């Protein structure tokens, strides 16, 4: 098997093939024996469904390569087989697919999408955190227009922009600091992150869900004692499970462990242009127009999925005429420099394979605290285009950064880890509140 020649893949990137003969399940998938596959699925443990056989391929690779669409559908849509496994050519089962019919089976269900929400508006994704200096009459107009929008926060001076940038930068630095790790111990944080995610999993994803075992495995691998692997957390977010909606409302259980290991994602930090399709009411559009007028800084407050493929975003937005007072909107995000809170989930190289469950989507995931300014709004007959440009969270002055760091430390003077609350100390390990 292998659609194209590829350079050797480092051993660490491949699971070791099982020793001995290929399994009966593998041969049933390879030969297209649908009835035998169905019988074996009743008794084969989930981990064995993903077994890398002596020839260096999984059963899903075999079914995909030989064009057995019904078996591929069973493995993916009903049993949640792992898609990210690489064969001895360094290819996924999606890359081994020989036809468009097979590739379509790997795509997200047509009624689901991550690049458009019927209820999307500025308040769902962003909060306007600052504004530069404005004329007095403009400030009054903006306040009048948006007095009912609780998520809008306005400030009077341009210094506030630097304050917000410093606050974001300091917050990330504190979470990733060796000092914080040494105070509590790395295992304390790892255990806390694992417990939180496992709790969400058991509360919101039934054990009968096809992705339940996969979720458990991803959490386990992401927070393994030997090394933190944030790519597994990113994949967990891209799965079609109830966790997606839960984490969309409260990003902290996933965002905190990602922040903790953000430096390991440096090769995936994004520079370039990505897109998102949105259905937006006029009220939401007014907020973006206000942001241009006031030179406001927009900050993401949740996870936000975007794509490198403009046509995908346009398709998800359903570009077309006004329906139910909502306009089709294409959001264009420009990242002039590498951004550490915009993560490219796609395949970058042989050493950096796709970390999204859906390889065709070319996703760039924006994390909370990503900062933008609105540069331009273009109106056409069928849709509106909003151009946003990322601004670095690095403050201009070290003094503003230090002030924000002190504020962050004061804000987090009491830290809750698990069921215990600690007081942060300057020179000693934190003391436990009793």
C-alpha positions in Angstrom: 0.0 0.0 0.0 1.0 3.6 -0.5 -0.3 6.2 -2.9 3.0 8.0 -3.2 6.6 7.6 -2.2 7.4 9.3 1.0 10.5 10.0 3.0 11.3 7.7 5.9 9.1 8.4 9.0 10.9 8.6 12.4 10.2 5.6 14.5 8.6 7.7 17.2 5.9 8.8 14.8 4.8 5.2 14.1 3.2 2.7 16.4 5.2 -0.6 16.3 3.4 -3.2 14.1 2.2 -6.2 15.9 4.4 -9.3 15.6 3.1 -12.5 13.8 0.3 -13.0 11.3 -2.2 -10.4 10.4 -5.5 -10.7 12.3 -8.7 -12.3 10.9 -10.3 -8.9 11.4 -7.7 -7.2 9.2 -8.2 -9.8 6.4 -11.9 -9.4 6.5 -11.6 -5.6 6.1 -9.0 -6.0 3.3 -11.1 -8.5 1.4 -14.4 -6.6 1.7 -16.1 -9.4 3.7 -18.8 -7.2 5.2 -20.7 -9.9 7.0 -17.6 -11.3 8.7 -16.5 -7.7 9.7 -19.9 -7.2 11.3 -19.6 -10.4 13.3 -16.1 -9.7 14.5 -17.0 -6.1 15.5 -19.3 -7.6 18.1 -16.4 -9.2 20.0 -13.3 -7.3 19.0 -12.0 -4.8 21.7 -11.8 -1.2 20.4 -8.0 -1.1 20.8 -7.7 -4.2 18.5 -9.8 -2.5 15.8 -6.9 0.0 15.5 -4.1 -2.6 15.6 -1.1 -2.0 13.4 -0.6 -5.3 11.6 2.8 -6.9 10.7 2.6 -5.4 7.2 2.5 -1.9 8.8 -1.2 -1.1 8.1 -4.4 -1.0 10.2 -7.7 -2.6 9.1 -9.0 0.9 8.3 -6.0 1.5 6.0 -6.8 -1.8 4.2 -10.5 -1.1 3.7 -9.8 2.5 2.5 -7.1 1.5 0.1 -9.1 -1.4 -1.5 -12.2 0.8 -1.8 -14.6 -1.1 0.6 -16.9 1.8 1.4 -19.4 -0.1 3.5 -16.6 -1.4 5.8 -15.0 2.1 6.0 -18.4 3.5 7.0 -18.8 0.9 9.7 -15.3 1.5 11.2 -15.7 5.3 11.2 -19.3 6.1 11.7 -20.4 3.3 14.0 -17.2 2.3 15.9 -15.1 5.4 15.9 -11.8 3.8 14.7 -8.7 5.9 15.0 -8.0 7.9 11.9 -4.6 9.4 12.8 -2.6 6.1 12.7 0.2 6.1 10.2 1.1 3.1 8.1 4.7 2.2 7.2 4.5 4.7 4.3 3.7 7.4 6.9 0.2 7.9 5.5 -3.2 7.9 7.2 -6.1 5.9 6.0 -7.6 9.0 4.5 -4.5 9.6 2.4 -4.6 6.0 1.3 -8.2 6.3 -0.1 -8.3 5.5 -3.8 -11.6 7.3 -4.6 -13.6 10.4 -3.8 -16.4 8.1 -2.5 -14.1 6.7 0.2 -12.7 10.2 1.1 -16.2 11.5 1.6 -16.7 8.9 4.4 -13.9 10.6 6.3 -15.6 14.0 6.1 -17.6 15.5 8.9 -21.4 14.6 8.6 -23.0 17.0 6.3 -25.4 18.4 8.9 -22.4 19.3 11.2 -19.9 22.0 10.8 -17.4 23.9 12.9 -17.1 27.0 10.7 -20.5 28.4 11.0 -23.2 28.6 13.7 -26.7 29.7 12.9 -26.6 31.7 16.2 -23.1 33.2 15.6 -22.7 36.9 16.4 -20.0 39.1 17.7 -20.9 38.4 21.3 -20.6 34.7 20.9 -17.0 34.7 19.6 -15.5 38.0 20.7 -15.6 40.7 23.2 -14.5 44.2 22.4 -12.1 44.9 25.1 -10.6 48.4 24.3 -10.9 51.3 22.1 -8.4 54.0 21.1 -8.9 57.7 21.5 -12.1 58.9 19.8 -13.8 62.3 19.3 -16.2 63.1 22.1 -19.2 62.9 19.8 -18.1 59.4 18.5 -17.8 58.1 22.0 -21.3 59.3 22.9 -22.7 57.7 19.8 -21.0 54.4 20.4 -22.2 54.3 24.0 -25.7 55.0 22.9 -25.7 52.4 20.2 -24.3 49.6 22.4 -25.5 50.4 25.8 -27.5 47.2 25.9 -24.6 44.9 24.9 -23.2 43.6 28.1 -20.3 42.0 26.4 -19.0 45.3 25.1 -16.4 47.0 27.3 -15.2 50.4 26.2 -12.2 52.5 27.5 -11.3 56.1 27.0 -7.6 56.0 26.1 -5.2 54.2 23.8 -3.1 53.1 26.7 -5.8 50.5 27.4 -4.7 48.7 24.2 -1.3 48.2 25.7 -2.8 47.2 29.0 -4.8 44.4 27.4 -1.9 43.2 25.3 0.3 43.1 28.4 -2.4 41.3 30.4 -2.8 38.5 27.8 1.0 38.1 27.5 1.6 38.1 31.2 -1.3 35.6 31.8 0.2 33.1 29.3 3.7 33.5 30.8 2.5 32.9 34.3 0.6 29.7 33.4 3.6 28.4 31.6 6.2 29.5 34.2 8.6 27.0 35.7 8.1 28.8 39.0 4.4 27.9 39.1 5.3 24.3 38.2 8.0 24.1 40.9 5.7 25.5 43.5 3.0 22.9 43.0 4.7 20.1 41.2 3.9 19.1 37.6 2.0 16.0 38.6 -0.5 18.2 40.6 -1.4 20.1 37.4 -1.5 17.0 35.3 -3.8 15.2 37.7 -6.1 18.3 37.9 -6.3 18.6 34.1 -7.0 14.9 33.7 -9.6 14.7 36.4 -11.5 17.7 34.9 -11.6 16.3 31.4 -12.5 12.8 32.5 -15.3 14.3 34.6 -16.7 16.1 31.6 -16.4 12.9 29.5 -18.3 10.7 32.0 -21.0 13.4 32.6 -21.7 14.3 28.9 -20.6 11.4 26.7 -22.4 8.1 27.1 -20.2 5.0 27.2 -22.1 3.7 24.3 -21.1 6.7 22.1 -18.8 5.5 19.3 -16.1 8.0 20.3 -16.1 7.4 24.1 -13.1 5.0 24.0 -11.3 7.3 21.7 -11.9 10.3 24.0 -10.5 8.3 27.0 -7.4 7.3 25.0 -6.8 10.9 23.8 -7.0 12.3 27.4 -4.7 9.6 28.6 -2.1 10.2 25.9 -2.3 14.0 26.1 -1.5 14.1 29.8 0.8 11.0 30.0 3.3 11.0 32.9 6.3 10.7 30.6 5.5 13.8 28.4 2.7 16.2 27.7 1.3 15.9 24.2 -1.1 18.8 23.5 -1.8 17.5 19.9 -4.1 14.9 21.5 -6.1 17.6 23.2 -6.5 19.4 19.9 -7.8 16.2 18.3 -10.2 15.7 21.3 -11.7 19.1 20.5 -12.3 18.2 16.8 -14.3 15.1 17.6 -18.1 15.0 17.0 -19.1 14.5 20.6 -21.2 16.5 23.2 -17.8 17.7 24.6 -17.6 20.2 21.7 -20.6 22.1 22.9 -19.6 22.0 26.6 -16.1 23.3 25.9 -17.6 26.0 23.6 -19.4 27.4 26.6 -16.6 26.9 29.1 -13.2 26.6 27.4 -11.1 26.4 30.7 -11.0 22.6 31.1 -9.2 22.3 27.7 -7.7 25.8 27.4 -5.7 25.6 30.7 -3.8 22.4 29.8 -3.2 23.7 26.3 -1.7 26.9 27.7 0.4 24.8 30.0 2.1 23.2 27.0 1.7 25.9 24.4 5.4 26.1 23.8 5.3 22.5 22.4 2.9 23.7 19.7 5.4 26.3 18.4 5.8 24.5 15.0 2.1 24.8 14.5 1.8 28.5 15.4 0.0 30.0 12.4 0.9 32.8 10.0 -1.3 33.6 7.0 -5.0 33.9 6.2 -7.9 31.8 7.4 -11.7 32.0 7.0 -14.9 31.4 8.9 -18.5 31.5 7.6 -21.1 33.1 9.9 -24.8 33.7 9.9 -25.2 37.1 11.6 -28.0 39.4 12.5 -27.8 43.1 11.9 -27.1 43.8 15.5 -23.9 41.7 15.4 -22.8 43.6 12.3 -23.2 46.9 14.0 -20.7 45.8 16.6 -18.0 45.2 14.0 -18.8 48.6 12.3 -18.4 50.1 15.8 -15.1 48.4 16.2 -13.7 50.0 13.0 -15.0 53.4 14.0 -13.6 53.2 17.5 -10.4 51.4 16.6 -11.4 48.8 19.2 -9.5 45.6 19.9 -11.4 42.4 19.7 -10.5 39.5 21.9 -11.7 35.9 21.3 -13.3 34.5 24.4 -13.8 30.9 23.3 -12.4 28.4 20.8 -13.0 29.5 17.2 -12.6 27.1 14.3 -11.4 28.6 11.0 -10.2 27.1 7.8 -7.4 27.7 5.2 -9.9 26.9 2.4 -12.0 29.9 1.6 -14.5 27.8 -0.4 -15.1 25.5 2.7 -16.0 28.6 4.8 -18.2 30.0 2.1 -20.0 26.6 1.8 -20.5 26.4 5.6 -21.8 29.9 5.7 -24.4 29.1 3.0 -23.4 32.2 1.0 -26.7 33.6 -0.3 -29.5 36.1 0.2 -30.8 37.3 3.6 -32.9 34.7 5.4 -34.7 35.2 8.7 -33.0 38.6 9.2 -29.6 37.0 9.1 -26.9 37.7 6.6 -24.2 35.4 5.3 -20.9 36.7 6.5 -17.4 35.6 5.5 -14.8 36.5 8.2 -11.2 36.8 6.9 -8.6 36.5 9.6 -5.1 37.8 8.7 -2.1 36.8 10.8 0.9 38.9 9.6 3.2 37.1 12.1 3.3 33.7 13.8 0.5 33.7 16.4 0.9 31.4 19.4 -2.9 31.2 20.0 -3.7 30.3 16.3 -2.9 26.6 15.8 -2.6 25.0 12.4 -4.2 21.5 12.9 -3.4 20.3 9.3 -0.5 18.3 8.0 2.5 20.5 7.9 5.2 17.9 7.2 5.9 14.2 7.6 7.0 15.0 11.1 3.9 17.1 11.8 0.9 15.1 10.6 -2.7 16.4 10.7 -3.9 16.6 14.3 -7.6 17.2 13.4 -10.0 14.3 13.2 -11.1 15.7 9.8 -8.1 16.1 7.5 -10.1 17.7 4.6 -11.1 20.8 6.7 -7.6 22.4 6.8 -8.5 23.9 10.2 -6.7 26.7 12.0 -8.0 26.7 15.6 -8.0 30.1 17.4 -7.7 29.8 21.2 -9.2 32.3 23.7 -7.3 35.6 24.2 -6.4 36.0 20.5 -6.5 39.7 19.7 -7.7 41.4 16.5 -8.6 44.8 15.0 -11.3 45.1 12.3 -9.7 46.5 9.2 -12.5 46.5 6.6 -16.1 45.5 6.0 -17.2 44.9 2.4 -20.9 44.6 1.4 -22.0 42.6 -1.6 -25.4 41.5 -2.8 -25.2 38.0 -1.4 -22.8 38.3 1.6 -20.7 40.5 3.7 -16.9 40.2 4.2 -15.3 41.3 7.4 -11.5 41.6 7.4 -9.7 41.2 10.8 -6.0 41.5 11.5 -4.3 39.8 14.4 -2.2 41.9 16.7 0.6 40.5 18.8 -0.1 40.3 22.5 3.4 41.3 23.2 3.3 44.8 24.9 5.5 47.6 23.8 6.9 48.3 27.2 8.4 46.0 29.8 6.8 48.1 32.5 3.3 47.5 31.2 4.0 43.8 31.1 5.3 43.8 34.7 2.2 45.7 35.9 -0.1 43.2 34.2 2.0 40.3 35.6 1.6 41.7 39.2 -2.2 42.1 38.6 -2.5 38.5 37.3 -0.5 37.2 40.3 -2.7 39.2 42.7 -5.8 37.9 40.9 -4.6 34.4 41.3 -3.3 34.8 44.9 -5.6 32.0 45.9 -5.3 29.0 43.6 -7.7 26.0 43.7 -6.2 22.7 42.7 -8.7 19.8 43.0 -10.6 20.1 46.2 -7.8 22.1 47.9 -7.2 25.8 48.0 -3.6 27.2 48.3 -2.2 30.7 49.1 0.7 31.5 46.7 3.9 32.3 48.6 6.9 34.4 47.3 9.7 32.1 48.5 8.2 28.9 49.8 5.8 26.2 48.5 2.2 27.4 48.7 0.5 26.9 52.0 -2.8 25.0 52.2 -5.9 26.8 53.5 -7.6 24.6 56.1 
